[in-house]
Amino acid sequence: MLDVLTVVTAVAALLLAAWCGWAAYRDQPTKDWHFIGMAVVTLLALVQLAVGIVQLARGEKPEQGTTIFVAYLLGSAACVPAAGFLSLGERTRWGSVTVAASGVVLAVLEVRLFDIWGG
């Protein structure tokens, strides 16, 4: 895996979590700017998914197993978009809390992906 991409994705996810957490603290729902941030973080996760699949196709193997690696890749790509859709249905501060939580979850998934690959 690309270590730089993993770190950038994790940092972007934590920044999104802090931003949406601040909005929740101020009793605000997710706004258009938050969705742009979610799109950026999702794009990074999708790039990581593509890189991971290409590395697997080239014959490289994660230390802890291919199945769990692919499952974590798919989960990390779906984490933030799922929370974004949930926040659309919950137009209160709890929508912002949901997105903030997904940012933290994505950062943890990134650390785990790094560990599974053999970092």
PEJO-V676361 format. One line per field, one symbol per residue. psi: psi as a letter, one per 30 degrees, with the letter a starting at -180 (. if undefined). A space follows every 10 residues. Layout:
psi = ???
//
This chain:
psi = ljeeeeeeee eeeeeeeeee eeeeeghklk leeeeeeeee eeeeeeeeee eeeeeefffk klegkeeeee eeeeeeffee eeeeeefefi haffeeeeee eeeeeeeeee eeeeeefh.
//
